[in-house]
Amino acid sequence: QGLRRIINAEEAFISVNHWVFLRGVYYEFDRQGQVERVIRYEREEVVTRSTVEELIKARKNPQEMSYAELRRTIADERGRGQQTRPLELMLWQRTAIPFACLVFSLVGVPLGLTSPRSGKSVGIGLSILVVFGYYVFFSLSGALSEGGTIPPVAGAWLGNLLGTGVGVVLLWLKDRH
C-alpha cells in the first residue's frame, strides 16, 4: 500500500523477531505520500518477519538478479503497490537481447551478398549502420516504455520485430535480383 514509514537511527540491530533502533527519528506518511508525523525516539522496536539474509538479498541490484529472482521482485513490488515498469522492461530485455544476433544475421546475409560492382565495403558500411540504428531504436523504445508510452514487452521487442521485417524485405529483394 505504498510507503508508510521511514526510520532513521544512529544504531540498529536485530533481536530474535524484531529490529531495535537507537537514537533516531521516524517519519510516517499518509496514503497520498505526505509526511503525517515526525517522531524522535531513544529506542524503537519494530517486529519483522524478514531475516537479515532476506534484507541483503532484497538490496541486490536488478542487473545482478537471475530471471526468476527478477520475476519474484516484480511480483513483490506489485504487491506493495510500487511501479514496476523499469523492472518489467529489464525482464523482457533479457529475452529480447539474445535474439538480436539472429536479427543481425537476417539483415547481414543480404547485405553481405554483394554484386561484384558494389564491392564489400558497401555491405560492411550498411551493416555498421544497421547495428547502430538497432541500438538507437532499442534505446528509444526502452525509454518510451519506461516513460509509460508503450508496454515493457513492446519496449524490449520492437527493435527485433523491426529488424526482422527489414531482414525479410532485404532477403526478398536479393532473391528478386
Secondary structure, DSSP 8 states (H G I E B T S, - for coil): ----EEEEEEEEEEETTEEEEEEEEEEEE-TTS-EEEEEEEEEEEEE-S--HHHHHHHTS-GGGS-HHHHHHHHHHHHHTT---HHHHHHHHHHHHHHHHHHHHHHHHHHHHS--TTT-HHHHHHHHHHHHHHHHHHHHHHHHHHHTTSS-HHHHHHHHHHHHHHHHHHHHHHHHH-
